[in-house]
């Protein structure tokens, strides 16, 4: 078998066999297939696409290119949630404990953020002492003991994806649906959960800018999961404005705590309830999402979700008193309001602009070795559909930066007003199962 023949076959639009795809992944990971041939292959896929079987073959080969996490020692159905990423997305910090409080087994491996804000691990580490690296034995024991663990991915999981993603990033082939789907699903499937809920976001702050493209990606990933024997479902969610109010690591943790206390922002609460309800049906703990919603709502009302978050932090060596008293989180040197210069209804909030603004204030990293300021970020005071008068506060900026006025101007301009009434959009637009 020769790589040039495989490239030529895909270039001409023919489907590849499982053996041909396996040959490519094995050779590329070992270094036998050079980057220039891998680039030609990804470009051929970008233009000619892949059918369902090819995409599942690619996902399977990638997921087996490194370590496969064995979660068989965890009792019950293991459920995981994956978000395609967005601004203010702290969902795992709230929905994970809620599902665990209802009896679910949430075995989650997360990553760090690069860009707008930190990832789930960065947010967790805003609580002093939290340890995100666990041995496999510790991971399994923790999920069995308290129903949830959120830990860092090992470097040995899915090395094929690490190589391919870096290559796609510099060869303009990132946006291929089969390549995106196999990238996401190979990591999730290698992590060992029985059931996966995919939160696929669309809008100005998401990778997928339109609902149509998000739906296409979601359907592709659900098909892959089912072809490979996992209960996989997806929700399409709005990222045409930041999720909730808080953007920034410690700020988002505090908002997750508020949500578990029953005081969260409307859109974030609805996402947590909707996602949690679906996860409970996947875990066979609820017969349908109506019962699942009632279970999640009860876990908020009776405080069991908050208690579970406290358990999670304590189990991972963090200081649980930060959950009891969020005022212990350090504050930024400057906490300053941004005032509206006009009036009307908020028609749009540029999520990407807010995310970049938060990063410039210190909440994210442009390079992997940049240091995140945990207290930095933005807290919105207005959302889409809200009435705004001239002089009203649009948001508060939290930063230690001395040179910040230009950043504030850009953040102000992320709020687009309309003289006409604007309805508040739903957060969950569609469920794909």
Secondary structure, 3 states (H helix, E strand, C coil): CCHHHHHHHHHCCCCCCHHHHHHHHHHHHHCCCCHHHHHHHHHHHHHHCCCHHHHHHHHHHHHCCCCCCCCCCCCCCEEEEEECCCCCCCHHHHHHHHHHHCCCEEEEEECCCCECCCCHHHHHCCCCCCCCCCCHHHHHHHHHHHCEEEEECCCCCCHHHHHHHHHHHCCCCCCCHHHHHHHHHHHHHHCCCCEEEEEEEECCCCCECCHHHHHHHHHHHHHHHHHCCCEEEEEEEECCCCCCCEECHHHHHHHHHHHHCCCCCHHHHHHHHHHHHHHHHHCCCCCCHHHHHHHHHHHHHCCHHHHHHHHHHHHCCCCCHHHHCHHHCCCCCEEEEEECCCCEEEEEECHHHHHHHHHHHHHCECCCCCCCCCCCEEEECCCCCCEECCCCEEEEEEECCCCCHHHHHHHHCCEEEECCCCCCCCCEEEEEC
